[in-house]
Amino acid sequence: MKQLEQLLECEKQVKDLAIENSDKIEVFCSKSGDHILIRINNIEYCSLLKRGLMHQLGTLIFDHTTKSFQAVQSQWETEISQNPVRLKERIVSTLKSKSLILKYLIVNGKNEIYGIVSPQFQYINQMEFRNSFLDELRRLKEFKIESSMRVNQFGQIEETFTPSFCERNISYKYKLIHANNNGYSAIKMHWGREIIICSNGLTQLDSTQFVLTHKKSSNPFSFIEFTINEGIKNYNFLNNRIEIASGSALNPSQLNDFLGGMTIARATKDRITDRFKIEQQATGQNEWSLSQSLTWLAQHEKAIGNFTKGILRDTGTAILENGLDNFIGENRFTQEFDKKYVVFKK
């Protein structure tokens, strides 16, 4: 909670400057390209050229097809090394012609750029959003209200909630990433599905992300309700699939046919067979045990290469969600399946 309070306190100090039609705009970039200074009507605003600011400016000044950060970064680095004057001219032209607001903080007497936004930008109070989120959780009575909060590798405040409906071999984590009001950071919510795949508690994680932008048309309350309900729906679906897979008997000949059709190394097939013997002792001779065997090997077996591990993980998940017969029937002999998963012999 302390991190969120600090963010709110910091953003209380953020100031706005409408820069459209300013009389004089100048831009200076360091030779290394890691600092930028924007002088507007003889007042300087500076910043380290971090990912967010580079991406914001790059999507404004470059070709409309250059949207991903990787594409923007590549073009920016090319411009700064080959034609820095043109890059600065592009930035100046964009700032003068577009309706934009520069957000900044005064730090040690200097104006530090916080972000660049459009007039459609909608401020979101992170604490108010969090309280609304908690109210929705209490209404549904599906979640433990306790949460853990940390700053992730991207400098974002990340909070994790655990649903109280988790049971069996599935655990869900609801991850809320609190947004900065800088025009680049959106509120994000992740449903993180953890399938417990061995007795020591190690898991396989599958995540679904929902994003709430700062546009004035965005409805945070509908967003909260929708994402929570989606997670509950997905959980119920998966839990039902485990019931079905647990009740779908798998005889030795079916397992042999499945393995015989896979063009993976003989040693990997042997490992699947050996692991299946262990899993069936705990959960029975069924498709759930086969799914568990594949995902366990993908998580733990050091002798299997990463590409094959991906095949085993995706195949184990697909068998659980669709059933073994459907999985083979849908994917046998198709080029798409050959590329993504496993090639079956004719």
Secondary structure, 3 states (H helix, E strand, C coil): CHHHHHHHHHHCCCEEEECCCCCCEEEEECCCCCEEEEEECCEEEEEECCHHHHHHHHHHHCCCCCCCHHHHHHHHHHHHHHCHHHHHHHHHHHHHHCCCEEEEEEECCEEEEEEEECCCECCCCHHHHHHHHHHHHHHHCCEEEEEEEEECCCCCEEEEEEECCCECCEEEEEEEEECCCCCCCCEEEEEEEEEECCCCCCEEEEEEEEEECCECCCCHHHHHHHHHHHHHHHHHHHHHHHHHHHCCECCHHHHHHHHHCECCCHHHHHHHHHHHHHHHHHHCCEHHHHHHHHHHHHHHCCCCCHHHHHHHHHHHHHHHHHCHHHHHHHHCCCHHHHHHCCCECC
